[in-house]
Amino acid sequence: MTGTPLAPAPARFSTRGWLLFAVMAIVWGMPYLFIKEAVDSYSPAAVVAGRTLIGAVILLPLAVHRRALRPALRLWPWVLAFGTIEMAGPFLLLGHAEQTLPSGLTGLLVATVPLFAAVIAVTRGDRGMLRPVRAGGLIVGFIGVGIIVAGPGLAVGGTTSLLAVGEVLLVAVCYAIAPFIVATKLKDVPSLGTITLSLFAVGLFYLPIGLLTQHEVPTARSTISLVALGVVCTALAFMAFFALIAEVGPARAPLFTYVNPVVAIILGTIILNEELSIGLLIGFPLVILGCWLAATGGLVARRARPGPPPLGDAEAS
């Protein structure tokens, strides 16, 4: 992406930023399990249509009450661009990929989002992510994620489809681009309007495709997972996601994706009785440390700069 350099992000995470970060780490750590369950008896297109329409119906009364739809309609091309990059493409790709990929490996691949976001931020003039401590944090976090999911049954190989791996990596690229659209093109549009309009557009587009590709009677387990995707992982999650972008900036907002695989593995252990691996116990602290370093630059760096606030990230070399 090219264009006007982004305004510098806050020098440190606020308490609100950390709370939103924690919410996103949890609610977008759950979809991998729910998608895996949903595509067991729903087609990928039906899952996309279901979760987006459920989310849109939940948010519509609030959007109307707050008069948030009209501003979004004025910039409908960018709203649709956001919906395509953040929802329409990724949701379908994830559903198709998880028909062959384990949910833990999917989470690991999606955890590459901060790396792509950092590259995009640098190309737009934000040099903050190039600082040694933050760049090191990205690496440490990714190593931690790798340790967590590198257990039996999660490694690429055997019957695992390389196409599915490519699909999830493409999802990571899309997830890295979308926050920049929000921060640059939709910054003056109420987030509720953008989310609601995007969800309806994507849901209505996929509805006929979902109906045509649905060839079996859905199970109760898949249906419950689909509803959870729509309510928790779509409607509520996007509200928190937009708040996080506004609080910490589009380059650091995707850092929560490093924690998502941890949540996915824990849910698999609790719900599916999967073995709690040594990798999780070793990798989890690395993930937390990496996220903290990448988000804040490190406590030592802040203490070394008493007095007036430091230069913004975009001005740093």
N, C-alpha and C positions, 0 to 999 in steps of 0.2 A: 504494500500500500504506500502511496506517496501523498504529499500534501503539506499543509501547514503544520509545523512542529506542535506537538501536544503541549498543553500547559503542564508545568512540573507537578508531579504528584506530591502529596504531603511527605515530609521528611520521615515520618514514623507512623505506625499504625496507632489509631486511637482505640480506646476501649470499645467503642461501638464497632470499629472496624474488625477487631478481634472477635467480637460476638457474632457479627455477620459472617466472618470467615468460618467460625465453628459451625454455624447453621448450615452453610453451603457445603462444608466438608461432610456433614451427616446426610443432608437430604439429597445431595447428588452423589453420595456413595451408595445409596440404596437402589437406584435405577437398574444397576447391572443385574442384581438378583431378580427384581420385578420383571425386567425385560426377558431374562432367561425363562422365567415362569410363564410370561404372557405368550411368547412365541411358540410355546409348547402346543397350543391349540388355536392361536390367532395367527393370521398372516402378518408379516412385518408392516404392510401398508395399513391393515386394520388396527394394529397397535398404535401407529402414528395418528390415524384418524381419531381413535378412541381417546387417547390421552390428551390430544390438543383440544378436541371439542369439549371434553369434560372440564379441562382447565379454563377454557373460554367461557363456558356457561357459568362457572363459579365466579369469575371475575367481572362478567358483564354488568350485573346490578351495581357493583361498586364503581365501575368505570362510568356508567351513566350518571350515578349520583354525584360523582366528582367532576363531571363534564370533561372527561379526559379523552373522549373519542375524537372530537372535532379537531383538536390540534394534531392528533396523529393522522387523521385523514388528509390534512393539508400537505403532509410530507409522506403520503402513502407509498411513493416509489422506494424511499429509504426504509420505511417500515416493512415493506415486502422483501427488500433486500436482506434486512435483518432476519426476518422470519425464514427466508430461504436458507441462509447461511447458519443460523443458530438452531433451527428446528427441522425444516422440511428435509434437508439433506442428511444431517447427522442422525435424526431419529430413525429414518429408514435404514441407513447404513448400519447403525448399531443393531437394529432388529435382525437384519439379514446376517450380519457377522456373528451374532450370538447364537445362531442356529448351529454353528460349528465351533466357535471359540468358547473356552471357559470364561466365566464372568471375571475371575481374578486377573487373567491375562488381558482381558478387555480393559479393566481398570488401569492396569499398568501402562498400556499403550495410550490411553487417554491422558495419563499423567504427563505426557510429553507436551501438553498444551502450554505450560509456562515457558518452555524453551522456544516454541514458535512465537509466543507473545513477546518475548524478549527481543527476538530478531526483528519483529515488526516494529516494536517501540524504537529500536536503534535506527532503523531506516527512516523513521519519522522525526528523528532529531533528539530523542530521549537517550542520553548516554548513562543514565543512572544504573541501568541493569548491567553495565559493563564494569562497574566497580568490583574490585577483586572479591570482596566479602560476599556481595550479592551473587556474583557469578559462581563463586564457590558454593554458596548455599543451594543454587539450582543443581549443581553437580551432586552434592551430598544428598539432597532430597531424592534425586533420581536413583542414586545408588541404593538408598534405603528402600525405595519402592521395588527395585530389582531383587533385593535380598528377600523381601516379603513374599513375592509371588514366584520365585524361582524354585518352587517345590515340585514334588511329583505330580504329574498331570497338568502342570501349568506351562511348561516350556513349549516353545514352538517346535513342531515336528510331527512325524507320524501322519495322522489323518487331519491335522490342523491345516486349514486352507490359507495359503499365502495371500490369496485374494482377500479373505476376511481380515487378515492383518493389515493389508493396504487400505481396506475400507475404514478401519478404526483409526489409522494414522491420518487419513483424510478428514475424519471427524475431528481429530485434534487440531488440525490446521483451521478448520471452520470455527471451532470454539475459540481459537486464538484471535481470529479476525473480528468476530461479532462484537466484542466489547469496544473495539475502536470505532465501529459504526455508531454505537450508542453514544460514545464520548465525543464524537466529532460532528455527526450529522443529526443526531436525535437528542442532543443535550438539552434543548429547550422544550422538548415534548414530554408531557407527563408520562412517566414510565408505565403507569397503569394502562394508558391508552395504547402505547406501543405494544405491550404484551398482549392485551386483549385482542387487538386488531390482527396481530401476527398469528395468534393461536387460531382465530376463526378462519383466516385465509388458508392456513396450512391444513386445518381440519376439513374444511369444505373441499379443498383440492384432493385430499386423499380419501375422502369418504366413498366416492364411487369406485375407486381403485380397490379399496379395502373390501367393499361388498363383492366385487368381481373375483377377488383372489381368496376369499374365505370359503374353504371347501369342507370344513368339518364343524361339528357342534362344539363350541367352547366349553371347557371344563370350569367348574366353580373356582378352582385354584388360580387358573389363568385370568378369570374375570376379576377376582379380588386383586390380583397383581396389577391388572390394567387400571382399575379404579384408583389404586394407590399411586400409580404413575401419574394419573391425571390430577389428583387432588394435592398430594404432597410434593411429588417430584416435578410438577409442571406449574400449577397455579401458585402455590406458596413459594416454591423455589425461585421462580423468576422474579417475584417481588423482592426477595432477599438479594438476588443476584444484582439487580439494578441498583439497589441501595448500596451494595458493596462496591460497585463500579464508581458510584458517586463519591464514596468515602475514601477509597484508596487509589483510584485510577485504573485504567484498562490494562496496564502492563502487569500490575501486581494482583489484580482481582482474581485471575485464573490460578493463582498459587494454591488455592484450596484443592485443586485436582491432585496434588501430591498426597493428600490425606485420604482422598476417595477410595483408593484401593485398600487401605487399612480397614475402612468401614465395610467394604465389600467382603473382605476376608473374615472379619469378625461376624458379620451376618451369616456367612456361609457356615462358620463354625457352630453358631448358636442354633440356626434354623435347620440347616442341612446336616448337622452333626459331623462336619468336616474336622479333620485333625488340626489342632492348634500347633502350628509349626514353630520350631526354633527360629526360623527366618523372620517370623512376625515379631518375636520378642527382641530380636537384634535390630531389625529394620525399622520398627516403629520409632525408637528414639532418633534415628537418623533422619526420618521423614520430618519429625517435628523440628529438629535442629535446622535442617535445610530450609524449611519454610520460614522459620524465624529469621535466619540470616538473610535470605533473599528478600524478605518483606521489610526488614528494619535496617539492614546493613550492619547489624551487630551492636550490642550494648556498649562495647568499648569504643566503637566509632562515635556514638552519640556523646559519651562522656568526654571524649577528646575535643568536643566542640562546644564549650560553655559559652554563655553570653548570647550575642545575636544569633538568630536562626541561620543555618548554613544555606548556601546557594541551592536552588531547586535542582532536581535531577536533570532537567533538560539542559541546564547550564554547566553541569559537571562534565569533566573530561574523563 
